Amino acid sequence: VVHTEADLERLIQKRGRKDISDFSVKANITDRPYQKMAIKAVCEWYNAKHRRGLLVMATGTGKTRVSISTVDVLMRNDWVKNVLFLADRTSLVDQAKKNFAKLLPNTSITVLSDKDNKEDIDYNARIVFSTYQTMINYIDTDDKKFSVGRFDLIIIDEAHRSIFGKFSAIFNYFDSLLLGLTATPRDEVDKSTYDTFEMENGCPNYAYELEDAVADGFL
């Protein structure tokens, strides 16, 4: 599996990019202090030449909104053009797509499907949503719709061990930045997940857990 000519052109362009310097976030997307801290922590991690980031955030604290703001910041700093958002259930994919479409209205969006009727799919969309299984089906074929360098960032919703065991082919195939999101408390995240994100055990880029959110009055 090799990069296409267009992939290689983009890789050459990326060599000259500056560090992410504009960390400002849009208040209509994320306006809570911990959300801004999570976004900045990941961006600074990417600036330090790491390619895989992991955020631990309790359910209900706005994981999807944080991912939308991160995409917005990375796009504005010219770090990211094309994004793949992966979740393990169709309902989560559809929910994320609705949120992204509402909060990033000027960005083209599409949802992949395994159904025979694929006329509604825009394969050139800037943000592509898919379940893990559907994406496996797309790359496990001779006629590949997506090149190795098609995405600059892959967002992994509910990043935990089972995902990497079963669907690691996706992350091995695409050459991109990764951002994992999980509500599992950092001490309970499996060591293999930290290994996948090339991080020390128990040390995500940022953690905002249930007790923090309750203490701060957000949950």
TANORRA-V791617 format. One record per backbone hydrogen bond with DSSP energy under -1.0 kcal/mol. CO is the residue of the C=O (numbers start at 0). NH is the residue of the N-H. If there is no record, write none. Layout:
{{CO | NH} {CO | NH}}
//
This chain:
{{3 | 7} {4 | 8} {5 | 9} {6 | 10} {7 | 11} {8 | 12} {9 | 13} {10 | 14} {12 | 15} {13 | 16} {20 | 22} {25 | 28} {25 | 29} {31 | 35} {32 | 36} {33 | 37} {34 | 38} {35 | 39} {36 | 40} {37 | 41} {38 | 42} {39 | 43} {40 | 44} {41 | 45} {42 | 46} {43 | 47} {44 | 49} {45 | 48} {50 | 177} {52 | 179} {53 | 204} {54 | 181} {55 | 207} {57 | 60} {61 | 65} {62 | 66} {63 | 67} {64 | 68} {65 | 69} {66 | 70} {67 | 71} {68 | 72} {69 | 73} {70 | 74} {71 | 75} {72 | 76} {73 | 78} {73 | 79} {74 | 77} {81 | 151} {81 | 152} {82 | 127} {83 | 154} {84 | 129} {85 | 156} {86 | 131} {88 | 92} {89 | 93} {90 | 94} {91 | 95} {92 | 96} {93 | 97} {94 | 98} {95 | 99} {96 | 100} {97 | 101} {98 | 102} {99 | 103} {103 | 106} {107 | 126} {109 | 128} {115 | 117} {117 | 120} {121 | 124} {125 | 82} {126 | 109} {127 | 84} {128 | 111} {129 | 86} {130 | 134} {131 | 135} {132 | 136} {133 | 137} {134 | 138} {135 | 139} {141 | 143} {146 | 149} {147 | 174} {151 | 176} {152 | 83} {153 | 178} {154 | 85} {155 | 180} {159 | 162} {159 | 163} {160 | 164} {161 | 165} {162 | 166} {166 | 169} {167 | 171} {168 | 172} {169 | 173} {176 | 153} {177 | 52} {178 | 155} {179 | 54} {180 | 158} {181 | 56} {184 | 187} {189 | 192} {189 | 193} {190 | 194} {191 | 195} {192 | 196} {193 | 198} {194 | 197} {199 | 202} {205 | 55} {207 | 57} {208 | 212} {209 | 213} {210 | 214} {211 | 215} {212 | 217} {212 | 218} {213 | 216}}
//
